[in-house]
Amino acid sequence: MGNPALVDPATIRETAAEAWIWGCALLENYRIMYAQAVDDADPRFVGGFGVFRHYRNPFAPADVDLVATGSDTPYSCAWLDLRAEPWVLEVPAMDRYYVLAVHDLDTSYVGFIGSRTTGQAAGRYLITGPHAADGSPPGPVGDHQGPEPGGDRQGFDGVLRADTELVGILGRTYLAGPQDAPELQKLQAQYLLTPLSAHLGTPPPPARPEPHWPVWRNAEVLETLEFFVLLDFLLGFFPVLPTEAGLRNRLSELDVGAGDFEPAALPLDVREAMLQGIADGRARLAAETAKGPDSTAWFGTRAQLGSDYLARAVGARQGRYGLPVEEVWCTDWLADDQGNSPLDAAAHRYTLDFPAGQLPPARFFWSVAMYRLPERLLVPNPAGRHTIGSHTPGLVYGKDGSLTLFLRRERPTDPAEAANWLPAPGGPFTIVLRVYGPEPPVLDGRWQLPQLNIQEPQVD
């Protein structure tokens, strides 16, 4: 153990600030993991580790546990404990877009199984931790856009090597609309998770002791020294990476990382310096968040994120489990063509005009989703339409191939406009464009986002 009394307060404060930013994603991830995999009294509980919970229908305004959801791609979520042995993930052949994204305990992505990376064929993939029980050595920290080829070893199509012993899976599967839900559910039922020993028909390895999971009470833990109590616990599942050894060593000098951190045992001046560091970290995160909604640096593999822990923390707080831009490119409109912000359907009607040849270039599909503010939740409306895009049946295009979408509270009286209507709330809102499988013009900036135009003043 370290001796905090031998570390000067300025160093303690800076270490605490850096560690708060670095560890923010771990605690935000634990917040969800605890509800879904540990706390069986929580309505979000999926059934423990190694169990998928599927969202089997389009997201609706009543679904308030997730914000800014993509209603076109219902989720499938699961958590794995890799301490004793790897797990096998099997997927069926697909006739639609899907992605199963596997992430480490700090939300860095381990890899992606899906249409973009592994194709539409059925597959079997091994997910292994940093201390693989199957005898294979831990893999290097790498840019795993997809699984490493599995070769002929035990018949796997690929191997995903995690850097932490607890990992999460958040899947998205395309849904064409409510009528498509039965077919979606058949596919989701074929996402299978099996311990490696059960898959091979061999005796299982000895079970690992059940951890004493700290109770997640509320978000206020992020503001107190309790933050470091939870971080201390989580580091027990997170072997030290070479790129983070310096910070981890400095944390050990504060007795964080051994699994028995007790703030009350620290000298008063050390506790005070750590609290100041937490305040510094929170201020840095707030300043970074205020810069704007550009999420291109928030999500990715460990190699993509590098040492930009501040961007990762913003992503964990603002859009947890967002996908990297090569999987789905997202943006929203902060103001209309006259500079008004926020957008307000109680005051205006709007149009979104895609000129001929300027529809979002997507390998798979694109959609625009409507959210009411400040909650960033879907908008209740009689039409039951929450998104509109390339997959929407019956859209009316111009003779030149252009497309105009109508964003307003009431249904347009013109049938062509009604076909292209995205219902808005009676007040502030935002819309989010998602491009699944963005083509190069989107990624390199050649494709330009159209303006959101005020059509006419709203008249009650």
C-alpha positions as CSV (number, residue, x, y, z in Angstrom):
1,M,0.0,0.0,0.0
2,G,1.0,3.6,-0.5
3,N,1.4,6.2,2.2
4,P,-0.8,9.2,1.3
5,A,0.8,11.3,4.1
6,L,4.0,11.3,2.0
7,V,2.3,12.8,-1.1
8,D,1.9,16.6,-1.2
9,P,-1.6,18.0,-1.4
10,A,-1.1,19.6,-4.9
11,T,-0.1,16.2,-6.3
12,I,-3.0,14.5,-4.6
13,R,-5.4,17.0,-6.0
14,E,-4.1,16.6,-9.5
15,T,-4.1,12.8,-9.3
16,A,-7.7,12.8,-8.0
17,A,-8.8,15.1,-10.9
18,E,-7.1,12.9,-13.5
19,A,-8.5,9.8,-11.9
20,W,-12.0,11.2,-11.7
21,I,-12.0,12.0,-15.4
22,W,-10.4,8.6,-16.2
23,G,-12.8,6.7,-13.9
24,C,-16.0,8.5,-14.8
25,A,-16.8,6.1,-17.6
26,L,-16.2,3.1,-15.3
27,L,-18.7,4.4,-12.7
28,E,-21.3,5.4,-15.4
29,N,-20.9,1.9,-16.8
30,Y,-21.2,0.3,-13.4
31,R,-24.4,2.3,-12.8
32,I,-26.0,0.4,-15.7
33,M,-24.4,-2.9,-15.1
34,Y,-25.5,-2.9,-11.4
35,A,-29.2,-2.3,-12.5
36,Q,-29.1,-4.8,-15.3
37,A,-27.0,-7.7,-14.0
38,V,-26.7,-7.4,-10.2
39,D,-29.8,-5.8,-8.7
40,D,-32.7,-8.3,-9.2
41,A,-35.1,-5.8,-7.7
42,D,-34.5,-3.3,-10.5
43,P,-37.0,-3.3,-13.3
44,R,-34.1,-3.2,-15.8
45,F,-32.6,-6.4,-14.5
46,V,-31.8,-8.8,-17.4
47,G,-31.4,-11.9,-15.3
48,G,-27.7,-11.8,-14.3
49,F,-24.6,-12.3,-16.3
50,G,-24.7,-14.2,-19.5
51,V,-28.3,-13.4,-20.3
52,F,-29.7,-11.3,-23.1
53,R,-32.5,-8.8,-22.5
54,H,-34.1,-7.8,-25.8
55,Y,-36.2,-4.8,-26.6
56,R,-38.7,-6.5,-28.8
57,N,-40.7,-3.6,-30.1
58,P,-40.0,-0.1,-31.4
59,F,-39.1,2.4,-28.6
60,A,-42.1,4.5,-27.5
61,P,-42.5,7.7,-25.5
62,A,-43.3,5.6,-22.5
63,D,-39.7,4.1,-22.6
64,V,-38.1,6.6,-20.3
65,D,-35.1,4.6,-18.9
66,L,-33.1,5.4,-22.1
67,V,-32.7,8.8,-23.7
68,A,-32.3,9.8,-27.3
69,T,-32.9,6.2,-28.4
70,G,-32.8,5.1,-32.0
71,S,-36.3,3.7,-32.6
72,D,-35.2,2.0,-35.8
73,T,-32.8,-0.4,-34.0
74,P,-34.2,-2.0,-30.8
75,Y,-31.5,-3.0,-28.3
76,S,-30.3,-6.4,-27.1
77,C,-28.1,-6.0,-23.9
78,A,-26.1,-8.5,-21.9
79,W,-23.2,-8.6,-19.4
80,L,-20.4,-11.2,-19.2
81,D,-18.2,-12.2,-16.3
82,L,-15.0,-13.5,-18.0
83,R,-13.0,-14.3,-14.8
84,A,-13.6,-18.1,-14.9
85,E,-13.8,-18.7,-18.7
86,P,-14.6,-17.1,-22.0
87,W,-18.1,-17.0,-23.5
88,V,-19.3,-17.9,-26.9
89,L,-21.6,-15.6,-28.8
90,E,-23.6,-17.1,-31.7
91,V,-25.5,-15.0,-34.3
92,P,-27.9,-16.2,-37.1
93,A,-27.7,-15.3,-40.7
94,M,-29.2,-11.8,-41.2
95,D,-31.2,-10.2,-43.9
96,R,-31.0,-6.8,-42.2
97,Y,-28.6,-4.4,-40.5
98,Y,-27.4,-5.3,-37.1
99,V,-24.4,-4.8,-34.8
100,L,-23.5,-6.4,-31.5
101,A,-20.9,-4.1,-29.8
102,V,-18.8,-5.5,-27.0
103,H,-17.3,-3.0,-24.6
104,D,-14.9,-3.1,-21.7
105,L,-15.6,-2.0,-18.2
106,D,-14.5,1.6,-19.1
107,T,-16.8,1.6,-22.1
108,S,-14.0,1.3,-24.6
109,Y,-15.1,-1.0,-27.4
110,V,-13.5,-4.5,-27.7
111,G,-15.0,-5.1,-31.1
112,F,-18.1,-5.3,-33.3
113,I,-20.0,-8.2,-34.7
114,G,-22.4,-7.2,-37.4
115,S,-23.2,-6.2,-40.9
116,R,-20.4,-3.8,-41.3
117,T,-17.5,-5.8,-39.8
118,T,-18.4,-9.5,-40.1
119,G,-21.2,-9.5,-42.7
120,Q,-24.6,-11.1,-42.8
121,A,-23.7,-14.8,-42.4
122,A,-24.2,-16.8,-39.3
123,G,-21.2,-16.9,-37.0
124,R,-19.8,-18.1,-33.7
125,Y,-17.4,-15.8,-31.8
126,L,-15.3,-16.3,-28.7
127,I,-15.2,-13.5,-26.1
128,T,-12.2,-13.8,-23.8
129,G,-10.9,-11.7,-21.0
130,P,-7.4,-10.5,-20.2
131,H,-6.6,-13.8,-18.4
132,A,-8.1,-16.3,-20.9
133,A,-9.0,-19.6,-19.3
134,D,-8.7,-21.5,-22.6
135,G,-4.9,-21.3,-22.5
136,S,-4.6,-18.6,-25.2
137,P,-2.4,-15.6,-24.2
138,P,-3.9,-12.2,-23.6
139,G,-4.0,-10.2,-26.8
140,P,-2.3,-6.9,-27.2
141,V,-4.2,-3.6,-26.9
142,G,-5.4,-3.1,-30.4
143,D,-7.8,-1.4,-32.8
144,H,-10.4,-4.2,-32.9
145,Q,-12.9,-3.0,-35.5
146,G,-14.0,-6.6,-35.8
147,P,-13.1,-9.9,-34.2
148,E,-9.7,-11.3,-34.7
149,P,-9.9,-14.2,-37.2
150,G,-10.6,-17.4,-35.3
151,G,-8.9,-19.8,-37.7
152,D,-9.7,-23.4,-37.1
153,R,-9.3,-23.2,-33.4
154,Q,-12.4,-24.8,-32.0
155,G,-14.4,-23.7,-35.0
156,F,-14.8,-20.0,-34.1
157,D,-15.2,-17.3,-36.7
158,G,-13.4,-14.8,-34.6
159,V,-12.1,-13.9,-31.2
160,L,-12.7,-10.7,-29.2
161,R,-10.1,-10.1,-26.5
162,A,-11.3,-7.8,-23.7
163,D,-9.0,-5.8,-21.4
164,T,-11.3,-6.2,-18.5
165,E,-12.9,-9.2,-16.8
166,L,-16.4,-7.8,-17.0
167,V,-17.7,-6.7,-20.3
168,G,-21.0,-5.5,-21.7
169,I,-22.8,-6.2,-25.0
170,L,-25.2,-3.7,-26.5
171,G,-26.8,-4.9,-29.7
172,R,-28.9,-3.0,-32.3
173,T,-31.0,-4.8,-34.9
174,Y,-32.9,-3.0,-37.6
175,L,-36.7,-2.9,-37.3
176,A,-38.8,-1.9,-40.3
177,G,-41.8,-0.9,-38.2
178,P,-44.3,-2.4,-35.8
179,Q,-45.4,-4.9,-38.4
180,D,-41.8,-6.2,-38.5
181,A,-41.6,-6.9,-34.8
182,P,-42.4,-10.7,-35.0
183,E,-39.5,-11.2,-37.5
184,L,-37.2,-9.1,-35.3
185,Q,-38.0,-11.2,-32.3
186,K,-37.2,-14.5,-34.1
187,L,-33.7,-13.1,-34.9
188,Q,-33.1,-11.8,-31.4
189,A,-34.0,-15.2,-30.0
190,Q,-31.0,-16.6,-32.0
191,Y,-28.5,-14.4,-30.3
192,L,-27.0,-17.1,-28.0
193,L,-24.5,-16.8,-25.2
194,T,-22.9,-19.9,-23.8
195,P,-19.9,-20.5,-21.5
196,L,-17.0,-22.0,-23.4
197,S,-17.0,-25.2,-21.4
198,A,-20.8,-25.8,-22.0
199,H,-20.2,-25.0,-25.7
200,L,-17.4,-27.6,-25.9
201,G,-19.2,-30.1,-23.6
202,T,-16.3,-30.2,-21.1
203,P,-16.4,-29.8,-17.3
204,P,-16.6,-26.2,-16.3
205,P,-13.6,-24.6,-14.5
206,P,-13.9,-23.7,-10.8
207,A,-16.4,-20.9,-10.2
208,R,-15.0,-17.6,-9.1
209,P,-16.2,-16.1,-5.8
210,E,-19.2,-13.9,-6.1
211,P,-18.0,-10.3,-5.6
212,H,-19.5,-8.1,-2.8
213,W,-21.1,-5.7,-5.3
214,P,-21.3,-2.1,-3.9
215,V,-24.8,-0.8,-4.0
216,W,-25.3,1.9,-6.6
217,R,-27.4,4.5,-4.7
218,N,-27.6,7.6,-6.9
219,A,-25.5,9.9,-9.1
220,E,-24.3,11.9,-6.0
221,V,-21.6,9.3,-5.6
222,L,-19.8,11.0,-8.4
223,E,-19.4,14.1,-6.2
224,T,-18.0,12.5,-3.1
225,L,-15.1,10.3,-2.0
226,E,-17.5,7.4,-2.4
227,F,-16.4,7.7,-6.1
228,F,-13.0,6.3,-5.2
229,V,-14.6,3.5,-3.1
230,L,-16.4,2.3,-6.2
231,L,-13.4,2.9,-8.4
232,D,-11.3,0.9,-6.0
233,F,-13.7,-2.0,-6.3
234,L,-13.9,-1.9,-10.1
235,L,-10.1,-1.8,-10.6
236,G,-10.1,-5.4,-9.3
237,F,-11.6,-6.4,-12.6
238,F,-9.3,-4.2,-14.7
239,P,-5.6,-5.3,-15.0
240,V,-3.2,-2.4,-15.4
241,L,-2.6,-1.5,-19.0
242,P,0.9,-0.2,-20.0
243,T,-0.6,3.1,-21.2
244,E,-2.2,3.7,-17.9
245,A,0.4,2.4,-15.5
246,G,1.5,5.9,-14.4
247,L,-1.9,7.0,-13.2
248,R,-2.6,3.6,-11.7
249,N,0.7,3.8,-9.7
250,R,-0.2,7.3,-8.4
251,L,-3.7,6.0,-7.4
252,S,-2.0,3.1,-5.5
253,E,-0.1,5.7,-3.5
254,L,-3.5,6.9,-2.3
255,D,-4.5,3.2,-1.5
256,V,-6.9,3.1,-4.5
257,G,-6.8,-0.1,-6.4
258,A,-6.1,-2.7,-3.7
259,G,-9.8,-3.3,-3.0
260,D,-9.9,-1.9,0.5
261,F,-10.0,1.8,0.1
262,E,-11.5,3.6,3.1
263,P,-11.7,7.4,3.0
264,A,-12.2,7.7,6.7
265,A,-8.7,6.2,7.3
266,L,-7.1,9.0,5.3
267,P,-5.7,12.2,6.9
268,L,-8.0,15.1,6.8
269,D,-5.8,17.1,4.4
270,V,-5.6,14.2,2.0
271,R,-9.4,13.8,2.0
272,E,-9.7,17.6,1.4
273,A,-7.2,17.5,-1.5
274,M,-9.0,14.6,-3.1
275,L,-12.4,16.4,-2.9
276,Q,-10.8,19.4,-4.5
277,G,-9.5,17.1,-7.3
278,I,-13.1,15.8,-7.8
279,A,-14.3,19.3,-8.1
280,D,-11.5,20.1,-10.6
281,G,-12.4,17.0,-12.7
282,R,-16.1,17.8,-12.7
283,A,-15.3,21.4,-13.9
284,R,-13.1,20.1,-16.7
285,L,-15.8,17.7,-17.8
286,A,-18.4,20.5,-17.7
287,A,-16.2,22.8,-19.8
288,E,-15.6,20.1,-22.4
289,T,-19.3,19.2,-22.5
290,A,-20.2,22.8,-23.1
291,K,-18.1,23.0,-26.3
292,G,-20.8,21.4,-28.3
293,P,-22.5,18.2,-29.5
294,D,-19.8,16.8,-31.8
295,S,-19.6,13.2,-30.7
296,T,-17.1,12.0,-33.2
297,A,-14.3,11.6,-30.5
298,W,-16.5,10.2,-27.8
299,F,-16.9,6.6,-28.8
300,G,-14.5,4.0,-30.2
301,T,-12.0,1.2,-29.5
302,R,-9.2,1.7,-27.0
303,A,-6.8,2.5,-29.9
304,Q,-9.3,5.1,-31.3
305,L,-9.8,6.8,-28.0
306,G,-6.2,6.7,-27.0
307,S,-5.5,8.8,-23.9
308,D,-8.3,11.2,-24.5
309,Y,-10.1,10.2,-21.3
310,L,-11.9,13.5,-21.1
311,A,-13.7,12.8,-24.4
312,R,-14.5,9.3,-23.2
313,A,-16.0,10.8,-20.0
314,V,-18.2,13.2,-22.0
315,G,-19.4,10.2,-24.1
316,A,-20.2,8.2,-21.0
317,R,-22.2,11.0,-19.5
318,Q,-23.9,12.4,-22.6
319,G,-24.5,9.4,-24.8
320,R,-23.5,6.2,-23.1
321,Y,-22.7,3.3,-25.5
322,G,-22.9,5.5,-28.6
323,L,-21.2,3.8,-31.6
324,P,-18.1,5.1,-33.5
325,V,-18.7,7.2,-36.6
326,E,-17.7,4.5,-39.0
327,E,-20.7,2.4,-37.6
328,V,-23.2,5.2,-37.3
329,W,-22.8,8.9,-37.9
330,C,-25.0,11.1,-35.8
331,T,-25.7,14.8,-35.6
332,D,-28.5,17.1,-34.6
333,W,-29.7,20.7,-35.3
334,L,-29.0,23.3,-32.6
335,A,-30.8,26.1,-34.5
336,D,-33.0,26.8,-37.5
337,D,-32.1,28.8,-40.6
338,Q,-32.8,32.0,-38.8
339,G,-30.6,31.2,-35.8
340,N,-33.4,30.4,-33.4
341,S,-32.5,28.0,-30.6
342,P,-33.9,25.8,-29.3
343,L,-36.2,24.6,-32.0
344,D,-39.8,25.3,-30.9
345,A,-42.9,23.7,-32.6
346,A,-45.2,25.9,-30.6
347,A,-43.8,28.9,-32.5
348,H,-42.9,27.6,-35.9
349,R,-43.4,24.9,-38.5
350,Y,-40.3,23.6,-40.1
351,T,-39.1,21.8,-43.3
352,L,-35.9,19.8,-43.8
353,D,-35.0,19.9,-47.4
354,F,-32.7,17.4,-49.0
355,P,-31.8,18.6,-52.6
356,A,-31.6,16.2,-55.5
357,G,-28.6,13.9,-55.1
358,Q,-28.0,15.1,-51.5
359,L,-29.8,12.4,-49.5
360,P,-27.5,11.1,-46.7
361,P,-25.1,8.6,-48.3
362,A,-25.7,5.4,-46.3
363,R,-24.5,1.9,-46.8
364,F,-27.4,0.6,-44.8
365,F,-30.0,3.3,-44.0
366,W,-30.6,6.7,-42.5
367,S,-33.2,8.2,-40.3
368,V,-34.3,11.4,-38.5
369,A,-35.7,11.0,-35.0
370,M,-37.7,13.6,-33.1
371,Y,-37.2,14.2,-29.3
372,R,-38.8,16.6,-26.9
373,L,-36.7,18.8,-24.8
374,P,-35.3,18.9,-22.2
375,E,-35.9,15.2,-21.6
376,R,-34.6,14.0,-25.0
377,L,-37.4,11.5,-25.1
378,L,-39.6,10.4,-28.0
379,V,-42.7,12.5,-28.8
380,P,-46.2,11.1,-28.2
381,N,-48.4,11.6,-31.3
382,P,-51.5,10.1,-32.8
383,A,-49.6,8.9,-35.9
384,G,-47.2,6.8,-33.7
385,R,-44.4,8.1,-35.9
386,H,-41.1,8.9,-34.1
387,T,-38.6,8.6,-36.9
388,I,-38.6,9.1,-40.6
389,G,-36.0,8.2,-43.2
390,S,-34.9,6.0,-46.1
391,H,-36.8,3.0,-44.7
392,T,-40.1,4.8,-44.3
393,P,-42.8,3.5,-46.7
394,G,-44.8,5.9,-48.8
395,L,-42.4,8.9,-48.7
396,V,-43.1,11.4,-51.5
397,Y,-40.0,12.5,-53.4
398,G,-39.8,15.4,-55.9
399,K,-39.6,14.7,-59.6
400,D,-35.8,15.4,-59.4
401,G,-35.3,13.0,-56.5
402,S,-35.3,15.7,-53.8
403,L,-37.0,15.1,-50.4
404,T,-38.7,17.5,-48.1
405,L,-39.7,16.5,-44.6
406,F,-42.3,18.4,-42.6
407,L,-41.8,18.9,-38.9
408,R,-44.8,20.3,-37.1
409,R,-47.3,19.6,-34.4
410,E,-50.4,19.0,-36.6
411,R,-50.8,16.7,-39.5
412,P,-50.5,18.5,-42.8
413,T,-53.7,18.6,-44.9
414,D,-51.8,18.0,-48.1
415,P,-51.5,14.2,-48.6
416,A,-47.9,14.4,-50.0
417,E,-46.8,16.6,-47.0
418,A,-48.6,14.2,-44.6
419,A,-46.7,11.3,-46.0
420,N,-43.4,13.2,-45.2
421,W,-44.6,14.4,-41.7
422,L,-42.5,13.9,-38.6
423,P,-44.7,15.0,-35.7
424,A,-43.3,17.5,-33.2
425,P,-44.2,18.3,-29.6
426,G,-46.0,21.5,-28.6
427,G,-42.8,23.1,-27.5
428,P,-39.0,22.8,-27.6
429,F,-37.5,19.8,-29.5
430,T,-34.4,18.5,-31.2
431,I,-34.0,16.1,-34.1
432,V,-31.2,13.7,-34.6
433,L,-29.9,12.4,-38.0
434,R,-28.4,8.9,-37.9
435,V,-26.6,7.5,-40.9
436,Y,-25.9,3.7,-40.5
437,G,-22.9,2.7,-42.5
438,P,-21.9,6.2,-43.5
439,E,-20.2,6.4,-46.9
440,P,-16.9,8.3,-47.3
441,P,-18.6,11.7,-48.3
442,V,-20.2,11.8,-44.9
443,L,-17.0,10.9,-43.0
444,D,-14.8,13.3,-44.9
445,G,-17.2,16.2,-44.9
446,R,-18.0,16.4,-48.6
447,W,-21.7,15.8,-47.8
448,Q,-23.2,18.8,-46.2
449,L,-26.0,18.7,-43.7
450,P,-29.1,20.7,-44.9
451,Q,-30.5,23.6,-43.0
452,L,-33.7,23.3,-41.0
453,N,-36.0,25.9,-42.4
454,I,-38.8,27.8,-40.9
455,Q,-41.8,27.2,-43.2
456,E,-44.2,29.7,-41.7
457,P,-45.2,30.9,-38.2
458,Q,-47.2,28.4,-36.2
459,V,-50.9,29.4,-36.0
460,D,-53.2,27.8,-33.4
